[in-house]
């Protein structure tokens, strides 16, 4: 969509930042409020209290915040399904508020056809409108192709389970929640077949698990590198680093070896992402991380990846592991986020402080970029 057309009729002095109610919505709303924008959250009716009650904008009570504004969500639009944001009345509501929408993982997880978002969502989006689908591994051109074109090291991908000759992770989906992970490990074709069919019969993996990506299992320290590429300054920033908390994997890791063996007899191992922890890396690794980030940005600007040639706008993450081999350390990337990552705790790492003098979250950095764009009449450069 043409940025100028999307912004037609907007009052740039009264912009609202909009989000879907989940993932990183509060971080975005907080950052938007800090930089003077109004906020609106499109939330599902049974999950709207977080935004419409507990973190709604209101006058504070008590001695510390009496009569001061607290909270960060100004308004909530309650919908039955997240995909209802495509309805004309919802879009008209958002445009009436002069809304710039910040997409997150929910924006494509809850839509059967993301092409409708690309073509029918008549609201300006901060970030890339066309790159999100590359996160899905079943796309003709997906994140694996992007990483390969960028020259970024990834785990070996096996085209067939019969080729498996080492410990691998099978990236299957849950049976009941197709957007959630139900990964399992296997070291050969026999294990792949036995474990996969057993999990399917138990209703733990989706029926299409045989089509799931089979990826070499990398043993290393997991680190997510959360970047921000400014289309205003043409500079790459590392906002922070974090690592994942997964259930029930983390529970198993807190057991002794004998407890793990006993528990595994009746409790299957799961790797469902449930949170993040801030983590720092050695400065000797930073140069390598920035190198990967620069390669990634350049690759997204290739028209094979993005027909507009604009590439990544704003936040993205390269998720992987730092491995030690042959007397040196390297970074292996096995997942990417082509939008704001769901880890607001990255502000607790020092990398944005080294640049700006204080630590800022991804949501705050988005608010900063939007404010700068408005002040310099460059809003078209940060939205699609």
C-alpha positions, 0 to 999 in steps of 0.5 A: 500500500502507498504510504501517502495514501494511507496517511491521507486525511490524518491529523499528525498532531493527534496521532494514536498508536494502536496494537492488538491486545497481547504479546508486546502491546503494553510495551508499545503503549508505554513507549507511545505514551512516553513520547506524547501519543494516545493509545488504543488496544484492539483486544479480545472480549474475554481478555480485555481486562489487562488493557481496559482495567489494570493498565488503563490510563487514569488518575492515580490514587494514594500518596505516590501517584494521587491525581497523576496519570498512571497506566498506558492504554487510553482506549480499548476496542473489544472484538470477538476475534483478533481478525475482526480488526479487518472489519470496516467499522473497526478500521474506520474507528482506527482511522478516525483516531489517526492510528498508526498500528504497531504489529506483533506476532499476534497480527499473523498468528490469528489470521488465516490469510495474512494476505488480507492484512497486506491488502485490506488493512487500510491503516498505516503500519509501523514497520514492514507490511510484507515481511511478516509472513517470512517467519512462517516456514511453509512460505515459498520464500521464508526465513531460512531463504532470507538467512541464507541470502544474508550469509548468516550461519544457520543449523543444517536443515534436513529435507527428509527424515531419512537423511537425519544423522545427528540429534535434530529438533523437529519443529512441529506445532501443537495439535490444539493450538497450531501457533504454539510449538510442540517441538521434539528431538530425534537422532535418526529416522527411526526415532523421528517416526516413533516419537512423532506418531506417538505424539500425534496419537496422544494428541500433542502434535498436529497431524501435519507434523511429518511436514515440519522442519527438521533442524540440526539441534544446536548446543550453545547458550541461547541468546536473542539479539534484539535490533532496531533499524532506523530508516530515518538515520540508516543506522542499526542499533542493538537494543538488548539481548535476552533468552527464553523461558520455556515450559515445561523445559525450564521445570525439567532443567531445575531437577536433578538427573534422577528426578528428570528420568523419573518425571519423563516416564509420565510427563512429556517434555514441552518447549512452549515459550512463556517468557524471557530473561534479560541476559548480557553477552561478552563485548567480544561477541558484539562485533559479530552480532552487529555484522549479522544484523547489518547483513540481515538488513541488507538482505531484506532490502533485496526485491526478491525478499521485499518487492518494495525494496524498503526492507526491514523498518524498526525492530527485529530479532535474530534468535539463536545460540552462541557456540564454542568450537575450535577455540572460538565462539560463533553465533548460529541463528535458528529463528527470526522476528521481523517485527517487535519481539515479545521481550520487553525486558531487554531494556534491563540490558545495557546496550541502549544505555551505551547509545542513548545514555539511558536504557530504553525498551523496544516500545520506547524506541518505536515511540521515539522513532514515530515522534522524530518522524512526525517532527521532521515530516518523515512519517511516510518513511516509517510506515507501510 
